[in-house]
């Protein structure tokens, strides 16, 4: 239905024009709806990493990245990568940063998660909790 020079469209689940999933994620302290899905999975199975953690490649140095989740006491940094965002120059930049963390002093154990990892459920959470 057209109204003036604008048209009305229905909002459906996953609509990129719908800010609600993003607002819900931000309210929970994470950076995206996908991160929120991982947060809920972690919470459901008793794993409580810190959210949005600045990480540096060397002790006493400024952060080079913000890990989506981390357990700093165990040097575990978790990144959640959406397929549509994590391409091209962003992908290359993230590889460099994450390799610097893996090779740092002290080294970080860097885990990269994709949406498909959600299907691993409790097995994924147990793996992360035991790293």
N, C-alpha and C positions, 0 to 999 in steps of 0.2 A: 504494500500500500504506500503510495507516494504522498507526501505531505509537503507542499511547496517544492523546494529544490532538494529536500532530504527524503530518504526512504527509511521506513521502519523495518528492522530485522529482528527476528527472535534470537534470544540468547540461548545457546545450548552448552552442555557440559564440555569444557575444553575450549570454549570460544576465546580467541586471543584478545578480543575486545572487552572481555568481562574482567574487571579488576578484582573481583571478589577472591579468587584463589591466591592472588598475589598479596592482597591485604591480609588474608588469613595467615599466610606464610610469614609476612613481616611481623604480624602481631605475636607469632610464636617465636620470633627471634631468629628466623632463618631467611635465606635469600631467594628462595623460589618455591613454587608449589611442589616440585620434585623433591627438594630438600625436606619439605614438610612431610611428605610421604615416608621418607627414610626416618625422620625424627619419630613419627608415630610408630613405625616398626620397631625402632630401637626401644622406645618407651614401653611398648607392649611386652617386650621380652627382657626388661630390666637392665638395659644398657643405657647409660646416661653420660655420653661424652659432652664436653663443652661445645657451645655453638659459636661460629664466627670468630675463630681464634687467630690472632696475628702470629705468624711463625717466621723465624729468621734462620738463615743457613749457618750461622755461627753464634756462639754464646756472646751476649753483650752487643750484638749488631742489631740494626733496625730491621723490622719485619720486611720480608720480600713478598709476602702473600698473606691472604686470609684463608685459612682452612675452613671448609664448611662445618666440619666437626673435628674435634681433637681430644686426645687424652695426653696432655703435656707431660705428665709424670712418667708416661711410658713412651714418649716421643712418637705417638701415633697421630698422623694427620690424615683426615678423610676428606676427599673431594668428590662431590656429586656433579657429574658432567651430563648436561642435556645435549642430545645429539644435534639439535638445530643451532645451538649456541657455540658448541665446542668444535669449531672447524677453522680451517685456514690459519690466519695469523694468530688467532686466539689459541688454537691448538698448539702451534709452534711455541708461542710464548709460555704456555702452561707446561709444556714438556721441559723447557729450559729451567723454569722455576722449580719444578718438582725434582728434576735431576740434581739441582743445587742443594735442595733439602736432603735428598737421599745421600749425597756425598758430603754433607756438611759436618760440622764439628760442634756438638755431637750430631750424629746422623738421625734423620727422621725416618720412620717407617711410614711410607706414603701409600695410601690405598685410594684407588680411583674407582668410583661406582657409577654405573649407568642404570637407567630405568629397568632394564632387564634383570638386574641383580635383585630387585624387589621380590621376584618370584622365588628366590632362595630362602626367604623368610627367616625362621629361627636359626637355620644352619649358618646363614650369613652373620647374624648377630653373635652367635657363639664363636665364629671364627674371629670376628673383630674383638670380642671380649677377651679372647685368649692370645692376642698378638702382643 
